[in-house]
Amino acid sequence: TDKKHSQINLMRTRGKRVTAEVVIPRDVLVQHMRVEPATIHYQAGVSNVGSMLSGANNNGCHSPNGITAMFIATGQDVANVAESSSAIVYTELTPEGGLYISITIPSLIVATFGGGTGLPTQSECLEILGCKGRDKVKKLAEIIGGVVLAGEISLASAICSLDWVSSHEKYGRNR
């Protein structure tokens, strides 16, 4: 299905399927994000249940935000965010006490030539990323996967450390 979420796209892939993953040591999460790995792992479990109960196509915090930003910056068809934002977040606690976290985007609709990718600013952005032209679409998909994973880690950490509300208050989002 084009430009809308569907289970068939989630299962069979339309566009690119990309997985981004990272192991974050406990001391890095505690020092920089002020959160324990077990807290993020627990939050991911809560998110899984909430997503299942609501019938959502996504168990993460906000994959559409990173995807939309990257789509605008690189000249993608923003109408494809609806189907591209289906994402599966998975976490594990490592034996060393760190956090393994991954995100799989099963139907990422991206291109590196044609359409909006030829606009001056968007073309420049693709050039900066090393993704301009044919045969660069897999690299762009990988970068978008990394951006989305970073956003998931950031928001999950902010929610779990209780910084999310205070940062909105500090920077005027609640006014």
C-alpha positions as CSV (number, residue, x, y, z in Angstrom):
1,T,0.0,0.0,0.0
2,D,1.3,3.4,-0.9
3,K,1.5,6.3,1.6
4,K,-0.4,4.6,4.4
5,H,0.5,2.0,7.0
6,S,-0.5,-1.5,6.4
7,Q,0.3,-4.9,8.0
8,I,1.4,-6.2,4.6
9,N,4.2,-3.6,4.3
10,L,5.2,-4.3,7.9
11,M,5.5,-8.0,7.1
12,R,6.8,-8.1,3.5
13,T,8.7,-4.8,3.3
14,R,8.1,-2.0,0.8
15,G,11.1,0.1,0.1
16,K,14.0,-0.7,2.4
17,R,14.2,-2.7,5.7
18,V,16.7,-1.3,8.0
19,T,17.9,-2.2,11.5
20,A,20.0,0.0,13.7
21,E,21.4,-1.3,17.0
22,V,23.8,-0.4,19.7
23,V,25.1,-1.6,23.1
24,I,25.4,1.3,25.5
25,P,27.5,0.6,28.7
26,R,25.8,1.3,32.0
27,D,28.2,4.1,33.0
28,V,27.6,6.0,29.7
29,L,23.8,5.9,30.2
30,V,24.1,6.9,33.9
31,Q,26.6,9.7,33.3
32,H,25.2,11.2,30.1
33,M,21.5,10.3,30.2
34,R,20.9,10.1,33.9
35,V,19.1,6.8,33.6
36,E,19.8,3.1,34.4
37,P,19.7,0.5,31.6
38,A,17.1,-1.5,33.6
39,T,14.8,1.5,33.6
40,I,14.8,2.0,29.9
41,H,14.4,-1.8,29.4
42,Y,11.3,-1.7,31.7
43,Q,9.9,1.3,29.8
44,A,10.3,-0.6,26.5
45,G,8.2,-3.4,28.0
46,V,5.5,-1.0,29.1
47,S,5.6,0.6,25.6
48,N,5.2,-2.9,24.0
49,V,2.1,-3.6,26.0
50,G,0.6,-0.2,25.4
51,S,1.3,-0.5,21.7
52,M,-0.4,-3.9,21.5
53,L,-3.4,-2.8,23.4
54,S,-3.9,0.3,21.2
55,G,-3.4,-1.5,17.9
56,A,-0.4,0.7,17.0
57,N,2.0,-0.2,14.2
58,N,4.9,1.0,16.3
59,N,6.2,0.2,19.8
60,G,8.7,3.1,20.0
61,C,8.5,6.6,21.4
62,H,8.5,8.7,18.2
63,S,10.1,7.3,15.1
64,P,8.0,9.6,12.8
65,N,9.8,12.7,14.2
66,G,13.3,11.6,13.1
67,I,12.0,10.2,9.8
68,T,10.1,13.4,9.0
69,A,13.1,15.5,9.7
70,M,15.3,13.4,7.5
71,F,12.7,13.2,4.7
72,I,12.4,17.0,4.6
73,A,16.2,17.5,4.7
74,T,16.9,15.0,2.0
75,G,14.0,15.7,-0.4
76,Q,11.9,12.6,0.3
77,D,8.2,12.4,-0.3
78,V,6.9,13.4,3.2
79,A,3.6,11.7,2.5
80,N,5.5,8.4,2.9
81,V,6.2,9.0,6.6
82,A,2.9,7.3,7.4
83,E,4.1,3.9,6.1
84,S,7.8,4.5,6.8
85,S,7.3,5.1,10.5
86,S,6.3,1.6,11.4
87,A,9.1,0.6,13.7
88,I,9.9,-2.1,16.2
89,V,12.1,-1.3,19.2
90,Y,13.8,-4.1,21.0
91,T,15.9,-4.0,24.2
92,E,18.0,-6.4,26.3
93,L,20.1,-6.0,29.4
94,T,23.6,-7.1,28.7
95,P,25.5,-9.5,31.0
96,E,27.9,-6.5,31.8
97,G,24.9,-4.4,32.9
98,G,24.6,-2.3,29.8
99,L,21.7,-1.9,27.4
100,Y,21.3,-3.4,24.0
101,I,18.7,-1.5,22.0
102,S,17.7,-1.8,18.4
103,I,15.1,-0.5,16.0
104,T,13.9,-2.1,12.8
105,I,12.1,0.0,10.3
106,P,10.5,-2.6,7.9
107,S,9.2,-0.3,5.2
108,L,11.3,2.8,4.7
109,I,10.5,4.5,1.5
110,V,13.6,6.5,0.4
111,A,15.4,7.5,-2.7
112,T,18.7,9.3,-3.5
113,F,17.9,10.6,-7.0
114,G,14.8,12.0,-8.7
115,G,11.9,14.1,-7.3
116,G,12.7,16.3,-4.4
117,T,16.3,15.0,-4.0
118,G,17.2,17.3,-6.8
119,L,16.2,20.5,-5.0
120,P,19.2,22.6,-4.1
121,T,19.2,22.4,-0.3
122,Q,18.1,18.7,-0.3
123,S,20.7,17.8,-2.9
124,E,23.4,19.5,-0.8
125,C,22.2,17.6,2.3
126,L,22.5,14.3,0.5
127,E,25.9,15.3,-0.7
128,I,27.0,16.1,2.9
129,L,25.7,12.7,4.0
130,G,27.6,10.9,1.1
131,C,24.2,9.7,-0.2
132,K,23.7,11.7,-3.4
133,G,23.0,9.7,-6.6
134,R,22.2,6.2,-7.6
135,D,23.4,3.2,-5.5
136,K,23.4,5.3,-2.3
137,V,19.9,4.5,-1.0
138,K,21.0,1.8,1.4
139,K,23.5,4.2,3.0
140,L,20.7,6.8,3.4
141,A,18.4,4.1,4.9
142,E,21.1,3.2,7.4
143,I,21.6,6.9,8.4
144,I,17.9,7.4,8.9
145,G,17.8,4.2,11.1
146,G,20.6,5.6,13.2
147,V,18.8,9.0,13.6
148,V,15.6,7.3,14.6
149,L,17.4,5.0,17.1
150,A,19.2,8.1,18.6
151,G,15.8,9.8,19.0
152,E,14.3,6.8,20.7
153,I,17.2,6.5,23.1
154,S,17.0,10.3,23.9
155,L,13.3,10.4,24.5
156,A,13.2,7.1,26.4
157,S,16.0,8.4,28.6
158,A,14.3,11.8,29.2
159,I,11.0,10.1,30.1
160,C,12.7,7.5,32.4
161,S,14.9,10.1,34.1
162,L,11.9,12.5,34.5
163,D,13.8,15.2,32.5
164,W,11.1,15.3,29.8
165,V,8.6,17.5,31.6
166,S,11.2,19.7,33.3
167,S,13.0,20.4,30.0
168,H,9.6,21.4,28.4
169,E,9.0,23.7,31.3
170,K,12.5,25.1,31.1
171,Y,12.4,25.8,27.4
172,G,8.8,27.1,27.3
173,R,7.0,24.3,25.6
174,N,4.3,24.4,28.2
175,R,3.5,28.1,27.9
